[in-house]
């Protein structure tokens, strides 16, 4: 048998063995689901800045953005 044919045959056998092992793991092994709780100290959290509330009077005084309704 030429050397290249032996190499391809050996690589194919190795790939088939790996595929068979993976198939056996998928078929016979059931994963265990558990709840995970990670406590994060409050000092490590970054506060999110909130926009200032807009009163109805301020909303009427704001100029139009140039997006006028086209009829």
Predicted model as a PDB file, atoms N, CA, C, CB and O in Angstrom, pLDDT in the B-factor column:
MODEL        1                                                                  
ATOM      1  N   UNK A   1       0.838  -1.171   0.000  1.00 66.00           N  
ATOM      2  CA  UNK A   1       0.000   0.000   0.000  1.00 66.00           C  
ATOM      3  C   UNK A   1       0.885   1.236   0.000  1.00 66.00           C  
ATOM      4  CB  UNK A   1      -0.954  -0.003   1.207  1.00 66.00           C  
ATOM      5  O   UNK A   1       1.820   1.329   0.794  1.00 66.00           O  
ATOM      6  N   UNK A   2       0.601   2.174  -0.873  1.00 86.00           N  
ATOM      7  CA  UNK A   2       1.422   3.392  -0.873  1.00 86.00           C  
ATOM      8  C   UNK A   2       1.272   4.162   0.446  1.00 86.00           C  
ATOM      9  CB  UNK A   2       1.033   4.299  -2.062  1.00 86.00           C  
ATOM     10  O   UNK A   2       0.285   4.012   1.166  1.00 86.00           O  
ATOM     11  N   UNK A   3       2.255   4.966   0.728  1.00 92.00           N  
ATOM     12  CA  UNK A   3       2.306   5.696   1.987  1.00 92.00           C  
ATOM     13  C   UNK A   3       1.152   6.687   2.125  1.00 92.00           C  
ATOM     14  CB  UNK A   3       3.628   6.427   2.107  1.00 92.00           C  
ATOM     15  O   UNK A   3       0.591   6.826   3.212  1.00 92.00           O  
ATOM     16  N   UNK A   4       0.792   7.368   1.056  1.00 93.00           N  
ATOM     17  CA  UNK A   4      -0.291   8.350   1.104  1.00 93.00           C  
ATOM     18  C   UNK A   4      -1.627   7.666   1.417  1.00 93.00           C  
ATOM     19  CB  UNK A   4      -0.382   9.117  -0.236  1.00 93.00           C  
ATOM     20  O   UNK A   4      -2.437   8.204   2.173  1.00 93.00           O  
ATOM     21  N   UNK A   5      -1.855   6.499   0.846  1.00 93.00           N  
ATOM     22  CA  UNK A   5      -3.094   5.774   1.104  1.00 93.00           C  
ATOM     23  C   UNK A   5      -3.159   5.339   2.567  1.00 93.00           C  
ATOM     24  CB  UNK A   5      -3.210   4.550   0.174  1.00 93.00           C  
ATOM     25  O   UNK A   5      -4.215   5.425   3.194  1.00 93.00           O  
ATOM     26  N   UNK A   6      -2.055   4.882   3.100  1.00 94.00           N  
ATOM     27  CA  UNK A   6      -2.016   4.498   4.524  1.00 94.00           C  
ATOM     28  C   UNK A   6      -2.287   5.708   5.412  1.00 94.00           C  
ATOM     29  CB  UNK A   6      -0.645   3.871   4.886  1.00 94.00           C  
ATOM     30  O   UNK A   6      -3.025   5.608   6.392  1.00 94.00           O  
ATOM     31  N   UNK A   7      -1.692   6.847   5.071  1.00 95.00           N  
ATOM     32  CA  UNK A   7      -1.904   8.073   5.860  1.00 95.00           C  
ATOM     33  C   UNK A   7      -3.374   8.471   5.848  1.00 95.00           C  
ATOM     34  CB  UNK A   7      -1.038   9.231   5.314  1.00 95.00           C  
ATOM     35  O   UNK A   7      -3.945   8.785   6.892  1.00 95.00           O  
ATOM     36  N   UNK A   8      -3.980   8.459   4.678  1.00 96.00           N  
ATOM     37  CA  UNK A   8      -5.395   8.840   4.581  1.00 96.00           C  
ATOM     38  C   UNK A   8      -6.259   7.846   5.341  1.00 96.00           C  
ATOM     39  CB  UNK A   8      -5.843   8.919   3.102  1.00 96.00           C  
ATOM     40  O   UNK A   8      -7.216   8.246   6.004  1.00 96.00           O  
ATOM     41  N   UNK A   9      -5.944   6.567   5.258  1.00 96.00           N  
ATOM     42  CA  UNK A   9      -6.702   5.546   5.969  1.00 96.00           C  
ATOM     43  C   UNK A   9      -6.581   5.717   7.487  1.00 96.00           C  
ATOM     44  CB  UNK A   9      -6.223   4.153   5.557  1.00 96.00           C  
ATOM     45  O   UNK A   9      -7.577   5.602   8.202  1.00 96.00           O  
ATOM     46  N   UNK A  10      -5.398   5.984   7.971  1.00 96.00           N  
ATOM     47  CA  UNK A  10      -5.189   6.193   9.410  1.00 96.00           C  
ATOM     48  C   UNK A  10      -5.925   7.445   9.879  1.00 96.00           C  
ATOM     49  CB  UNK A  10      -3.680   6.309   9.731  1.00 96.00           C  
ATOM     50  O   UNK A  10      -6.559   7.426  10.934  1.00 96.00           O  
ATOM     51  N   UNK A  11      -5.851   8.532   9.112  1.00 97.00           N  
ATOM     52  CA  UNK A  11      -6.562   9.756   9.489  1.00 97.00           C  
ATOM     53  C   UNK A  11      -8.073   9.546   9.480  1.00 97.00           C  
ATOM     54  CB  UNK A  11      -6.188  10.900   8.544  1.00 97.00           C  
ATOM     55  O   UNK A  11      -8.777  10.081  10.336  1.00 97.00           O  
ATOM     56  N   UNK A  12      -8.576   8.772   8.518  1.00 98.00           N  
ATOM     57  CA  UNK A  12     -10.006   8.481   8.459  1.00 98.00           C  
ATOM     58  C   UNK A  12     -10.435   7.637   9.660  1.00 98.00           C  
ATOM     59  CB  UNK A  12     -10.354   7.757   7.145  1.00 98.00           C  
ATOM     60  O   UNK A  12     -11.513   7.857  10.212  1.00 98.00           O  
ATOM     61  N   UNK A  13      -9.611   6.678  10.068  1.00 98.00           N  
ATOM     62  CA  UNK A  13      -9.927   5.856  11.232  1.00 98.00           C  
ATOM     63  C   UNK A  13      -9.928   6.690  12.521  1.00 98.00           C  
ATOM     64  CB  UNK A  13      -8.922   4.702  11.351  1.00 98.00           C  
ATOM     65  O   UNK A  13     -10.789   6.510  13.382  1.00 98.00           O  
ATOM     66  N   UNK A  14      -8.968   7.592  12.644  1.00 98.00           N  
ATOM     67  CA  UNK A  14      -8.926   8.481  13.819  1.00 98.00           C  
ATOM     68  C   UNK A  14     -10.159   9.380  13.851  1.00 98.00           C  
ATOM     69  CB  UNK A  14      -7.635   9.346  13.808  1.00 98.00           C  
ATOM     70  O   UNK A  14     -10.761   9.563  14.909  1.00 98.00           O  
ATOM     71  N   UNK A  15     -10.546   9.948  12.695  1.00 98.00           N  
ATOM     72  CA  UNK A  15     -11.737  10.804  12.625  1.00 98.00           C  
ATOM     73  C   UNK A  15     -12.990   9.994  12.968  1.00 98.00           C  
ATOM     74  CB  UNK A  15     -11.873  11.438  11.213  1.00 98.00           C  
ATOM     75  O   UNK A  15     -13.871  10.494  13.668  1.00 98.00           O  
ATOM     76  N   UNK A  16     -13.081   8.760  12.489  1.00 98.00           N  
ATOM     77  CA  UNK A  16     -14.239   7.918  12.791  1.00 98.00           C  
ATOM     78  C   UNK A  16     -14.291   7.580  14.276  1.00 98.00           C  
ATOM     79  CB  UNK A  16     -14.200   6.630  11.957  1.00 98.00           C  
ATOM     80  O   UNK A  16     -15.375   7.533  14.857  1.00 98.00           O  
ATOM     81  N   UNK A  17     -13.151   7.347  14.895  1.00 98.00           N  
ATOM     82  CA  UNK A  17     -13.119   7.058  16.335  1.00 98.00           C  
ATOM     83  C   UNK A  17     -13.572   8.274  17.135  1.00 98.00           C  
ATOM     84  CB  UNK A  17     -11.699   6.633  16.775  1.00 98.00           C  
ATOM     85  O   UNK A  17     -14.349   8.137  18.080  1.00 98.00           O  
ATOM     86  N   UNK A  18     -13.100   9.449  16.769  1.00 98.00           N  
ATOM     87  CA  UNK A  18     -13.508  10.679  17.470  1.00 98.00           C  
ATOM     88  C   UNK A  18     -15.002  10.906  17.288  1.00 98.00           C  
ATOM     89  CB  UNK A  18     -12.708  11.908  16.949  1.00 98.00           C  
ATOM     90  O   UNK A  18     -15.692  11.259  18.244  1.00 98.00           O  
ATOM     91  N   UNK A  19     -15.511  10.710  16.078  1.00 98.00           N  
ATOM     92  CA  UNK A  19     -16.942  10.877  15.822  1.00 98.00           C  
ATOM     93  C   UNK A  19     -17.749   9.873  16.650  1.00 98.00           C  
ATOM     94  CB  UNK A  19     -17.248  10.703  14.312  1.00 98.00           C  
ATOM     95  O   UNK A  19     -18.793  10.228  17.197  1.00 98.00           O  
ATOM     96  N   UNK A  20     -17.283   8.631  16.747  1.00 97.00           N  
ATOM     97  CA  UNK A  20     -17.979   7.622  17.542  1.00 97.00           C  
ATOM     98  C   UNK A  20     -18.005   7.963  19.022  1.00 97.00           C  
ATOM     99  CB  UNK A  20     -17.332   6.275  17.348  1.00 97.00           C  
ATOM    100  O   UNK A  20     -19.015   7.761  19.696  1.00 97.00           O  
ATOM    101  N   UNK A  21     -16.895   8.478  19.522  1.00 97.00           N  
ATOM    102  CA  UNK A  21     -16.839   8.895  20.936  1.00 97.00           C  
ATOM    103  C   UNK A  21     -17.806  10.043  21.190  1.00 97.00           C  
ATOM    104  CB  UNK A  21     -15.402   9.316  21.330  1.00 97.00           C  
ATOM    105  O   UNK A  21     -18.521  10.045  22.192  1.00 97.00           O  
ATOM    106  N   UNK A  22     -17.830  11.014  20.291  1.00 97.00           N  
ATOM    107  CA  UNK A  22     -18.751  12.146  20.450  1.00 97.00           C  
ATOM    108  C   UNK A  22     -20.204  11.678  20.396  1.00 97.00           C  
ATOM    109  CB  UNK A  22     -18.497  13.206  19.361  1.00 97.00           C  
ATOM    110  O   UNK A  22     -21.028  12.151  21.179  1.00 97.00           O  
ATOM    111  N   UNK A  23     -20.527  10.772  19.500  1.00 97.00           N  
ATOM    112  CA  UNK A  23     -21.880  10.245  19.397  1.00 97.00           C  
ATOM    113  C   UNK A  23     -22.269   9.494  20.677  1.00 97.00           C  
ATOM    114  CB  UNK A  23     -22.000   9.318  18.174  1.00 97.00           C  
ATOM    115  O   UNK A  23     -23.399   9.619  21.149  1.00 97.00           O  
ATOM    116  N   UNK A  24     -21.347   8.725  21.233  1.00 96.00           N  
ATOM    117  CA  UNK A  24     -21.623   8.007  22.481  1.00 96.00           C  
ATOM    118  C   UNK A  24     -21.857   8.982  23.630  1.00 96.00           C  
ATOM    119  CB  UNK A  24     -20.463   7.057  22.824  1.00 96.00           C  
ATOM    120  O   UNK A  24     -22.748   8.763  24.451  1.00 96.00           O  
ATOM    121  N   UNK A  25     -21.074  10.051  23.700  1.00 95.00           N  
ATOM    122  CA  UNK A  25     -21.268  11.047  24.764  1.00 95.00           C  
ATOM    123  C   UNK A  25     -22.624  11.721  24.647  1.00 95.00           C  
ATOM    124  CB  UNK A  25     -20.158  12.103  24.720  1.00 95.00           C  
ATOM    125  O   UNK A  25     -23.307  11.920  25.652  1.00 95.00           O  
ATOM    126  N   UNK A  26     -23.020  12.073  23.438  1.00 94.00           N  
ATOM    127  CA  UNK A  26     -24.314  12.732  23.237  1.00 94.00           C  
ATOM    128  C   UNK A  26     -25.455  11.783  23.591  1.00 94.00           C  
ATOM    129  CB  UNK A  26     -24.457  13.219  21.777  1.00 94.00           C  
ATOM    130  O   UNK A  26     -26.466  12.205  24.152  1.00 94.00           O  
ATOM    131  N   UNK A  27     -25.297  10.530  23.272  1.00 95.00           N  
ATOM    132  CA  UNK A  27     -26.376   9.565  23.482  1.00 95.00           C  
ATOM    133  C   UNK A  27     -26.524   9.167  24.941  1.00 95.00           C  
ATOM    134  CB  UNK A  27     -26.137   8.333  22.646  1.00 95.00           C  
ATOM    135  O   UNK A  27     -27.649   9.067  25.430  1.00 95.00           O  
ATOM    136  N   UNK A  28     -25.433   8.937  25.649  1.00 94.00           N  
ATOM    137  CA  UNK A  28     -25.499   8.320  26.967  1.00 94.00           C  
ATOM    138  C   UNK A  28     -25.305   9.264  28.155  1.00 94.00           C  
ATOM    139  CB  UNK A  28     -24.489   7.264  27.040  1.00 94.00           C  
ATOM    140  O   UNK A  28     -25.612   8.873  29.281  1.00 94.00           O  
ATOM    141  N   UNK A  29     -24.819  10.466  27.960  1.00 92.00           N  
ATOM    142  CA  UNK A  29     -24.543  11.364  29.079  1.00 92.00           C  
ATOM    143  C   UNK A  29     -25.634  12.430  29.153  1.00 92.00           C  
ATOM    144  CB  UNK A  29     -23.141  12.021  28.931  1.00 92.00           C  
ATOM    145  O   UNK A  29     -25.885  13.141  28.181  1.00 92.00           O  
ATOM    146  N   UNK A  30     -26.272  12.532  30.304  1.00 91.00           N  
ATOM    147  CA  UNK A  30     -27.288  13.557  30.543  1.00 91.00           C  
ATOM    148  C   UNK A  30     -26.679  14.704  31.341  1.00 91.00           C  
ATOM    149  CB  UNK A  30     -28.511  12.961  31.292  1.00 91.00           C  
ATOM    150  O   UNK A  30     -26.065  14.469  32.382  1.00 91.00           O  
ATOM    151  N   UNK A  31     -26.836  15.939  30.873  1.00 86.00           N  
ATOM    152  CA  UNK A  31     -26.288  17.070  31.629  1.00 86.00           C  
ATOM    153  C   UNK A  31     -27.114  17.346  32.887  1.00 86.00           C  
ATOM    154  CB  UNK A  31     -26.237  18.329  30.745  1.00 86.00           C  
ATOM    155  O   UNK A  31     -28.322  17.110  32.910  1.00 86.00           O  
ATOM    156  N   UNK A  32     -26.464  17.840  33.912  1.00 91.00           N  
ATOM    157  CA  UNK A  32     -27.120  18.182  35.167  1.00 91.00           C  
ATOM    158  C   UNK A  32     -27.323  19.690  35.196  1.00 91.00           C  
ATOM    159  CB  UNK A  32     -26.287  17.698  36.400  1.00 91.00           C  
ATOM    160  O   UNK A  32     -26.368  20.457  35.072  1.00 91.00           O  
ATOM    161  N   UNK A  33     -28.583  20.111  35.363  1.00 92.00           N  
ATOM    162  CA  UNK A  33     -28.876  21.535  35.407  1.00 92.00           C  
ATOM    163  C   UNK A  33     -28.986  21.986  36.861  1.00 92.00           C  
ATOM    164  CB  UNK A  33     -30.179  21.855  34.631  1.00 92.00           C  
ATOM    165  O   UNK A  33     -29.720  21.393  37.652  1.00 92.00           O  
ATOM    166  N   UNK A  34     -28.252  23.034  37.202  1.00 93.00           N  
ATOM    167  CA  UNK A  34     -28.300  23.579  38.557  1.00 93.00           C  
ATOM    168  C   UNK A  34     -28.432  25.090  38.483  1.00 93.00           C  
ATOM    169  CB  UNK A  34     -27.038  23.177  39.367  1.00 93.00           C  
ATOM    170  O   UNK A  34     -28.036  25.707  37.494  1.00 93.00           O  
ATOM    171  N   UNK A  35     -28.984  25.677  39.517  1.00 94.00           N  
ATOM    172  CA  UNK A  35     -29.066  27.131  39.608  1.00 94.00           C  
ATOM    173  C   UNK A  35     -27.758  27.668  40.152  1.00 94.00           C  
ATOM    174  CB  UNK A  35     -30.253  27.570  40.500  1.00 94.00           C  
ATOM    175  O   UNK A  35     -27.170  27.099  41.071  1.00 94.00           O  
ATOM    176  N   UNK A  36     -27.306  28.780  39.569  1.00 93.00           N  
ATOM    177  CA  UNK A  36     -26.073  29.412  40.008  1.00 93.00           C  
ATOM    178  C   UNK A  36     -26.405  30.829  40.459  1.00 93.00           C  
ATOM    179  CB  UNK A  36     -24.997  29.413  38.872  1.00 93.00           C  
ATOM    180  O   UNK A  36     -27.044  31.585  39.728  1.00 93.00           O  
ATOM    181  N   UNK A  37     -25.974  31.183  41.650  1.00 93.00           N  
ATOM    182  CA  UNK A  37     -26.178  32.527  42.180  1.00 93.00           C  
ATOM    183  C   UNK A  37     -24.819  33.152  42.431  1.00 93.00           C  
ATOM    184  CB  UNK A  37     -27.032  32.503  43.485  1.00 93.00           C  
ATOM    185  O   UNK A  37     -23.981  32.601  43.145  1.00 93.00           O  
ATOM    186  N   UNK A  38     -24.618  34.314  41.827  1.00 91.00           N  
ATOM    187  CA  UNK A  38     -23.364  35.042  42.003  1.00 91.00           C  
ATOM    188  C   UNK A  38     -23.701  36.367  42.672  1.00 91.00           C  
ATOM    189  CB  UNK A  38     -22.617  35.262  40.630  1.00 91.00           C  
ATOM    190  O   UNK A  38     -24.477  37.160  42.138  1.00 91.00           O  
ATOM    191  N   UNK A  39     -23.120  36.603  43.834  1.00 91.00           N  
ATOM    192  CA  UNK A  39     -23.370  37.852  44.550  1.00 91.00           C  
ATOM    193  C   UNK A  39     -22.359  38.901  44.109  1.00 91.00           C  
ATOM    194  CB  UNK A  39     -23.300  37.637  46.084  1.00 91.00           C  
ATOM    195  O   UNK A  39     -21.150  38.670  44.152  1.00 91.00           O  
ATOM    196  N   UNK A  40     -22.866  40.060  43.682  1.00 86.00           N  
ATOM    197  CA  UNK A  40     -22.018  41.167  43.252  1.00 86.00           C  
ATOM    198  C   UNK A  40     -22.167  42.274  44.282  1.00 86.00           C  
ATOM    199  CB  UNK A  40     -22.397  41.669  41.808  1.00 86.00           C  
ATOM    200  O   UNK A  40     -23.283  42.726  44.538  1.00 86.00           O  
ATOM    201  N   UNK A  41     -21.069  42.719  44.877  1.00 87.00           N  
ATOM    202  CA  UNK A  41     -21.160  43.807  45.851  1.00 87.00           C  
ATOM    203  C   UNK A  41     -21.696  45.082  45.207  1.00 87.00           C  
ATOM    204  CB  UNK A  41     -19.789  44.073  46.480  1.00 87.00           C  
ATOM    205  O   UNK A  41     -21.405  45.369  44.046  1.00 87.00           O  
ATOM    206  N   UNK A  42     -22.481  45.843  45.966  1.00 83.00           N  
ATOM    207  CA  UNK A  42     -23.088  47.062  45.436  1.00 83.00           C  
ATOM    208  C   UNK A  42     -22.035  48.077  45.027  1.00 83.00           C  
ATOM    209  CB  UNK A  42     -24.026  47.675  46.463  1.00 83.00           C  
ATOM    210  O   UNK A  42     -22.277  48.882  44.127  1.00 83.00           O  
ATOM    211  N   UNK A  43     -20.869  48.059  45.670  1.00 81.00           N  
ATOM    212  CA  UNK A  43     -19.839  49.045  45.335  1.00 81.00           C  
ATOM    213  C   UNK A  43     -19.239  48.785  43.950  1.00 81.00           C  
ATOM    214  CB  UNK A  43     -18.733  49.033  46.395  1.00 81.00           C  
ATOM    215  O   UNK A  43     -18.662  49.688  43.344  1.00 81.00           O  
ATOM    216  N   UNK A  44     -19.373  47.547  43.447  1.00 81.00           N  
ATOM    217  CA  UNK A  44     -18.842  47.225  42.123  1.00 81.00           C  
ATOM    218  C   UNK A  44     -19.803  47.593  40.997  1.00 81.00           C  
ATOM    219  CB  UNK A  44     -18.516  45.753  42.045  1.00 81.00           C  
ATOM    220  O   UNK A  44     -19.410  47.592  39.830  1.00 81.00           O  
ATOM    221  N   UNK A  45     -21.046  47.905  41.322  1.00 83.00           N  
ATOM    222  CA  UNK A  45     -22.025  48.262  40.305  1.00 83.00           C  
ATOM    223  C   UNK A  45     -21.900  49.734  39.957  1.00 83.00           C  
ATOM    224  CB  UNK A  45     -23.449  47.942  40.780  1.00 83.00           C  
ATOM    225  O   UNK A  45     -21.728  50.574  40.840  1.00 83.00           O  
ATOM    226  N   UNK A  46     -21.987  50.044  38.677  1.00 81.00           N  
ATOM    227  CA  UNK A  46     -21.929  51.439  38.236  1.00 81.00           C  
ATOM    228  C   UNK A  46     -23.352  51.968  38.138  1.00 81.00           C  
ATOM    229  CB  UNK A  46     -21.183  51.575  36.863  1.00 81.00           C  
ATOM    230  O   UNK A  46     -24.197  51.337  37.503  1.00 81.00           O  
ATOM    231  N   UNK A  47     -23.638  53.117  38.755  1.00 78.00           N  
ATOM    232  CA  UNK A  47     -24.997  53.658  38.666  1.00 78.00           C  
ATOM    233  C   UNK A  47     -25.283  54.167  37.254  1.00 78.00           C  
ATOM    234  CB  UNK A  47     -25.195  54.793  39.692  1.00 78.00           C  
ATOM    235  O   UNK A  47     -24.405  54.716  36.589  1.00 78.00           O  
ATOM    236  N   UNK A  48     -26.511  53.979  36.814  1.00 79.00           N  
ATOM    237  CA  UNK A  48     -26.928  54.440  35.493  1.00 79.00           C  
ATOM    238  C   UNK A  48     -27.576  55.801  35.666  1.00 79.00           C  
ATOM    239  CB  UNK A  48     -27.909  53.424  34.807  1.00 79.00           C  
ATOM    240  O   UNK A  48     -28.556  55.930  36.401  1.00 79.00           O  
ATOM    241  N   UNK A  49     -27.042  56.828  34.995  1.00 82.00           N  
ATOM    242  CA  UNK A  49     -27.651  58.157  35.141  1.00 82.00           C  
ATOM    243  C   UNK A  49     -29.009  58.199  34.447  1.00 82.00           C  
ATOM    244  CB  UNK A  49     -26.722  59.252  34.562  1.00 82.00           C  
ATOM    245  O   UNK A  49     -29.153  57.763  33.304  1.00 82.00           O  
ATOM    246  N   UNK A  50     -29.993  58.727  35.151  1.00 81.00           N  
ATOM    247  CA  UNK A  50     -31.332  58.856  34.599  1.00 81.00           C  
ATOM    248  C   UNK A  50     -31.526  60.268  34.083  1.00 81.00           C  
ATOM    249  CB  UNK A  50     -32.404  58.506  35.652  1.00 81.00           C  
ATOM    250  O   UNK A  50     -31.037  61.212  34.702  1.00 81.00           O  
ATOM    251  N   UNK A  51     -32.226  60.446  32.964  1.00 82.00           N  
ATOM    252  CA  UNK A  51     -32.474  61.800  32.467  1.00 82.00           C  
ATOM    253  C   UNK A  51     -33.429  62.534  33.398  1.00 82.00           C  
ATOM    254  CB  UNK A  51     -33.045  61.762  31.034  1.00 82.00           C  
ATOM    255  O   UNK A  51     -34.259  61.921  34.070  1.00 82.00           O  
ATOM    256  N   UNK A  52     -33.299  63.847  33.425  1.00 80.00           N  
ATOM    257  CA  UNK A  52     -34.154  64.662  34.275  1.00 80.00           C  
ATOM    258  C   UNK A  52     -35.585  64.589  33.757  1.00 80.00           C  
ATOM    259  CB  UNK A  52     -33.657  66.131  34.321  1.00 80.00           C  
ATOM    260  O   UNK A  52     -35.804  64.592  32.546  1.00 80.00           O  
ATOM    261  N   UNK A  53     -36.551  64.524  34.652  1.00 78.00           N  
ATOM    262  CA  UNK A  53     -37.946  64.476  34.199  1.00 78.00           C  
ATOM    263  C   UNK A  53     -38.340  65.783  33.526  1.00 78.00           C  
ATOM    264  CB  UNK A  53     -38.890  64.185  35.379  1.00 78.00           C  
ATOM    265  O   UNK A  53     -37.911  66.860  33.939  1.00 78.00           O  
ATOM    266  N   UNK A  54     -39.153  65.678  32.496  1.00 77.00           N  
ATOM    267  CA  UNK A  54     -39.592  66.843  31.731  1.00 77.00           C  
ATOM    268  C   UNK A  54     -41.015  67.168  32.140  1.00 77.00           C  
ATOM    269  CB  UNK A  54     -39.495  66.591  30.194  1.00 77.00           C  
ATOM    270  O   UNK A  54     -41.894  66.307  32.103  1.00 77.00           O  
ATOM    271  N   UNK A  55     -41.235  68.411  32.529  1.00 75.00           N  
ATOM    272  CA  UNK A  55     -42.582  68.814  32.893  1.00 75.00           C  
ATOM    273  C   UNK A  55     -43.370  69.103  31.609  1.00 75.00           C  
ATOM    274  CB  UNK A  55     -42.558  70.063  33.835  1.00 75.00           C  
ATOM    275  O   UNK A  55     -42.766  69.381  30.573  1.00 75.00           O  
ATOM    276  N   UNK A  56     -44.689  69.043  31.658  1.00 71.00           N  
ATOM    277  CA  UNK A  56     -45.490  69.303  30.451  1.00 71.00           C  
ATOM    278  C   UNK A  56     -45.263  70.699  29.886  1.00 71.00           C  
ATOM    279  CB  UNK A  56     -46.964  69.119  30.757  1.00 71.00           C  
ATOM    280  O   UNK A  56     -45.345  70.885  28.672  1.00 71.00           O  
ATOM    281  N   UNK A  57     -44.980  71.683  30.734  1.00 71.00           N  
ATOM    282  CA  UNK A  57     -44.737  73.048  30.253  1.00 71.00           C  
ATOM    283  C   UNK A  57     -43.440  73.104  29.451  1.00 71.00           C  
ATOM    284  CB  UNK A  57     -44.678  74.043  31.436  1.00 71.00           C  
ATOM    285  O   UNK A  57     -43.382  73.761  28.411  1.00 71.00           O  
ATOM    286  N   UNK A  58     -42.397  72.418  29.927  1.00 63.00           N  
ATOM    287  CA  UNK A  58     -41.130  72.406  29.201  1.00 63.00           C  
ATOM    288  C   UNK A  58     -41.267  71.686  27.869  1.00 63.00           C  
ATOM    289  CB  UNK A  58     -40.041  71.747  30.043  1.00 63.00           C  
ATOM    290  O   UNK A  58     -40.612  72.051  26.893  1.00 63.00           O  
ATOM    291  N   UNK A  59     -42.117  70.662  27.824  1.00 60.00           N  
ATOM    292  CA  UNK A  59     -42.284  69.897  26.589  1.00 60.00           C  
ATOM    293  C   UNK A  59     -42.926  70.759  25.511  1.00 60.00           C  
ATOM    294  CB  UNK A  59     -43.134  68.639  26.841  1.00 60.00           C  
ATOM    295  O   UNK A  59     -42.604  70.594  24.334  1.00 60.00           O  
ATOM    296  N   UNK A  60     -43.832  71.682  25.877  1.00 64.00           N  
ATOM    297  CA  UNK A  60     -44.487  72.550  24.900  1.00 64.00           C  
ATOM    298  C   UNK A  60     -43.521  73.608  24.385  1.00 64.00           C  
ATOM    299  CB  UNK A  60     -45.723  73.218  25.517  1.00 64.00           C  
ATOM    300  O   UNK A  60     -43.640  74.040  23.238  1.00 64.00           O  
ATOM    301  N   UNK A  61     -42.583  74.026  25.194  1.00 60.00           N  
ATOM    302  CA  UNK A  61     -41.665  75.094  24.815  1.00 60.00           C  
ATOM    303  C   UNK A  61     -40.517  74.612  23.940  1.00 60.00           C  
ATOM    304  CB  UNK A  61     -41.113  75.747  26.046  1.00 60.00           C  
ATOM    305  O   UNK A  61     -39.858  75.432  23.300  1.00 60.00           O  
ATOM    306  N   UNK A  62     -40.255  73.308  23.890  1.00 57.00           N  
ATOM    307  CA  UNK A  62     -39.128  72.811  23.116  1.00 57.00           C  
ATOM    308  C   UNK A  62     -39.416  72.968  21.625  1.00 57.00           C  
ATOM    309  CB  UNK A  62     -38.836  71.335  23.463  1.00 57.00           C  
ATOM    310  O   UNK A  62     -40.534  72.710  21.179  1.00 57.00           O  
ATOM    311  N   UNK A  63     -38.407  73.394  20.847  1.00 58.00           N  
ATOM    312  CA  UNK A  63     -38.623  73.600  19.417  1.00 58.00           C  
ATOM    313  C   UNK A  63     -38.780  72.266  18.685  1.00 58.00           C  
ATOM    314  CB  UNK A  63     -37.461  74.398  18.813  1.00 58.00           C  
ATOM    315  O   UNK A  63     -38.382  71.213  19.182  1.00 58.00           O  
ATOM    316  N   UNK A  64     -39.368  72.341  17.498  1.00 56.00           N  
ATOM    317  CA  UNK A  64     -39.561  71.163  16.666  1.00 56.00           C  
ATOM    318  C   UNK A  64     -38.211  70.703  16.137  1.00 56.00           C  
ATOM    319  CB  UNK A  64     -40.540  71.456  15.501  1.00 56.00           C  
ATOM    320  O   UNK A  64     -37.335  71.533  15.896  1.00 56.00           O  
ATOM    321  N   UNK A  65     -38.021  69.405  15.952  1.00 56.00           N  
ATOM    322  CA  UNK A  65     -36.759  68.867  15.466  1.00 56.00           C  
ATOM    323  C   UNK A  65     -36.604  69.002  13.963  1.00 56.00           C  
ATOM    324  CB  UNK A  65     -36.637  67.426  15.855  1.00 56.00           C  
ATOM    325  O   UNK A  65     -35.628  68.507  13.400  1.00 56.00           O  
ATOM    326  N   UNK A  66     -37.552  69.666  13.296  1.00 55.00           N  
ATOM    327  CA  UNK A  66     -37.492  69.787  11.856  1.00 55.00           C  
ATOM    328  C   UNK A  66     -38.182  68.635  11.165  1.00 55.00           C  
ATOM    329  CB  UNK A  66     -36.068  69.875  11.403  1.00 55.00           C  
ATOM    330  O   UNK A  66     -38.167  68.537   9.938  1.00 55.00           O  
ATOM    331  N   UNK A  67     -38.780  67.773  11.943  1.00 57.00           N  
ATOM    332  CA  UNK A  67     -39.511  66.651  11.367  1.00 57.00           C  
ATOM    333  C   UNK A  67     -40.995  66.990  11.359  1.00 57.00           C  
ATOM    334  CB  UNK A  67     -39.243  65.337  12.158  1.00 57.00           C  
ATOM    335  O   UNK A  67     -41.763  66.532  12.206  1.00 57.00           O  
ATOM    336  N   UNK A  68     -41.370  67.786  10.403  1.00 55.00           N  
ATOM    337  CA  UNK A  68     -42.757  68.200  10.324  1.00 55.00           C  
ATOM    338  C   UNK A  68     -43.557  67.151   9.573  1.00 55.00           C  
ATOM    339  CB  UNK A  68     -42.883  69.573   9.643  1.00 55.00           C  
ATOM    340  O   UNK A  68     -43.042  66.444   8.707  1.00 55.00           O  
ATOM    341  N   UNK A  69     -44.803  67.072   9.922  1.00 54.00           N  
ATOM    342  CA  UNK A  69     -45.669  66.089   9.274  1.00 54.00           C  
ATOM    343  C   UNK A  69     -45.956  66.537   7.858  1.00 54.00           C  
ATOM    344  CB  UNK A  69     -46.986  65.896  10.061  1.00 54.00           C  
ATOM    345  O   UNK A  69     -46.372  67.673   7.631  1.00 54.00           O  
ATOM    346  N   UNK A  70     -45.736  65.655   6.915  1.00 53.00           N  
ATOM    347  CA  UNK A  70     -45.959  65.987   5.503  1.00 53.00           C  
ATOM    348  C   UNK A  70     -47.299  65.448   5.082  1.00 53.00           C  
ATOM    349  CB  UNK A  70     -44.836  65.419   4.599  1.00 53.00           C  
ATOM    350  O   UNK A  70     -47.556  64.250   5.196  1.00 53.00           O  
ATOM    351  N   UNK A  71     -48.183  66.346   4.582  1.00 49.00           N  
ATOM    352  CA  UNK A  71     -49.509  65.948   4.099  1.00 49.00           C  
ATOM    353  C   UNK A  71     -49.602  66.156   2.617  1.00 49.00           C  
ATOM    354  CB  UNK A  71     -50.615  66.729   4.809  1.00 49.00           C  
ATOM    355  O   UNK A  71     -50.642  65.880   2.019  1.00 49.00           O  
TER     356      UNK A  71                                                      
ENDMDL                                                                          
END                                                                             
